[in-house]
Amino acid sequence: MSLLRSLNRQLQVAFGSSFPQRAMAGLELERGDLEHLLWDRVLHRELLRSGKDSIVEKTPGNAFAFRRIPDCWPDARFVFLLRHPESVARSWHESDPVKRPYDTAVADVLRYLEAVEEARSATPDGCTVRYEDITAGPEREMRRLCAYLGVGYEPGMLTYGAKDDRDLVRGLGDWRANIRTGTVQPGRALPGDDEIPAPLRPVCTAWGYAA
């Protein structure tokens, strides 16, 4: 799900007048505190509906709010999913080639990649996994990730069921062909160093992808 895309960037609290603002101040609740209560209630509702014990939120934009997330959820644990930056840009471009020419996709993803690197550098107790490692050895990587999260590994994590148009909505998480298969698919071939656009080279080097 992509709940935090709306939660931490668009689902906000506003005071209709000074009176409720003063009342909340009397309760020692500022606007940010009220937003945290709202966000938490939405995710808690979804967690109860799922019948599960933990919730995972994977919206890319979370990287821009990594300092605020622990204020709302002090027990939150961070997983940093890295992928070859050029592959990220290529995938983003291919999702809507007309709307996003390749150069535009490169500029778009660079902001996210730099935010991820900033968050990763500031969160030493986070867990870093690589997309390419997951597609090459999904069970190995999921067991490692489960160990970090303190949850039991289940084979269903890798065979999660085929999806159709009723389950996958464009703009709310992934909706393309690979996710519809219901299983982990092989990753695309990595680009050569000469195929990496100049703006992405520093991140490629920092993440160990460039020679």
N, C-alpha and C positions, 0 to 999 in steps of 0.2 A: 504494500500500500504506500501511497505517497501523502500521508496525512500531514507531515510536518512542513511540506511545501506550503500549505495554506496556514499551518499553525504558526510557525516561527517567522513568517514573512508577510502574511496577509490577514490572518484571523486575529484581529486586534480588538482591544477594549477602548471605548470612548465614553467620556462623561457628557451627558446631555446638558448639564449646567454645573455651576459651582457647588450646589448642595450635595449631590452624591459624591463628588470629589472630596468635600470636607468630611462627609460621613465615613468614607473609606479611609481617609487619613486618620480619623479617630480610631479606626480598627487597625491602624498601622499597616494599611495595604495601599501601596502605590499602584499606578497603572500596570507596571511590569509584573507585580505580584498577582494582580487579577488576571492578567493574560496567562500566567503560569498555571493558575487554578483552572482556567478554561481549557488550556491545552491538555493538562493532566486528566481532566474529566473526560474529554473526548477519547483519549487513548485508553483510559481505564474502561470506558464503556465498550470499546472495540475488543479489549483483552477479555472481558467477561463474556462477550458474545462468541468469542472464538473457543472458549473452554480451555484455553492453554494457560501456562504459567508465566510466560515471558513474551514480550513483543519486540519485534525487530523493525526498525524504520530505516529505509535506505535512500531517502531522497538526496540527490547530489547536493542540493542547496543547503543541506545541513552543515556542510563545511564552512559556510559563511556565518553560522551561528554557534560554532563549537564552544565559544566561551560562555554563551548564555545557557546552553542546554544543561550543564551541571547545576546551574542555579535552580532550574525547574525540577530536574531529576538527579539528585546527588549520587544515586547509585548507578547512573548510566555508564555503560562501558562502550568504548569506541573501537570499531573495526574499520581499518583503512584498506579499501580495495584499490589496488594499483593495477593499471593496465597500460600497455605501451601507448604513450600520448598520441602518436600518429593514428593508431587503431581507434582510439576514442574519437578523434576528430573525423576520421573516415566514416565511422558508424553514425555519428551525429549528422554528417552531411548526407549520408545515404537515407536517413530517415525522412528527409524532405529536401531533395536536391534542388527543387525550384526555389523554395523559400530560403534555403541555406546553401549558397555556393560554398565550395570547399574552403576558400580563404575566410569566409565568414564563420564557418564551423570551427576553423582553427582558432580564430580570435575568441569565439564563444567559450570553447573548452579550456583555453589557456587560463581564463579567470578561475574556473573551477579547480583546475589542476594545481594552480598556485595556492588556492585556499586550502586544498587538501594537504599540501606539503606544509603549510603554516600550521594547520591543526595537528598534523602528525608530529612535527617538531616540538610542539608545545604539550603533547600528550604522550610522555614516554611510557606510560603503562598501557597504551593502546595495543591492539594486535593488527599487524600488517599482513595481508594476504595478497597474492597476485592472481589476476584473472587467468593468466596463462598457466599457472600452477594448478588452479582449480579445474580447468578444462583438460589438463594432461593427467592429473591424478585426483579426481574429485573426492574419493573416499578418504584418502590420506589427508587432504586439506580440510575436509569437513570434520574429521576426527580431531585435528589440531585446533580448529576453531571452537569446537564443542568443549574441548579441554579448557580453553581460555575462558569461555562463557560459563563453565560449570554446569553444562547440561549433557544429558546422555545422547550419544550418537544413535540415530535411527536410519535404516536404509531408505526409508521414505523421503529423507532429505534430498536424495539424488533422483528418485523417481516420484515426482510429485503430481503426476496426472496430466493428460493432455487438456488443453484449454481451447475454448472457442470464442466467438465474438461476444457472447453474453458474459464471459468471465474477464475479458481483457478489453479495456477501454483506452483508446489513444489519449495520451497525455496523463494517464494515471498509472505510472509504472511502465514497464516494458510491454509491448503489445505485438511484437513482430514475430517472424517465423520461428526462430529458435525457441523462444519461451513457449510457443504453442505446442511444441513437441512433448513437453512435460518431462524431459530428461536433459542432463547436461550435454551440450553439443561441443564438438571440437572447435577450438578457436581458429581464427584466420591466421594465415602465415604472417610472421612479423615482417615489417618493412625493412629494407636496407637503410643504412645510414644516409645514403644519398637521396632517399625518398622523404627524409624528415624535414619539414619546413623549418626555417631558421627560428621562428618564434618558439617552437617546441623543443629545440635542442637543449636548452639549459635544464628543463624538467626531465628530459630523457636521460641526461647525464646524471642528475641527482638521484634518479630512480634506478640507475644501473642498466638502462636500455641502450645507450649509445656507446659505440666503441671509442 
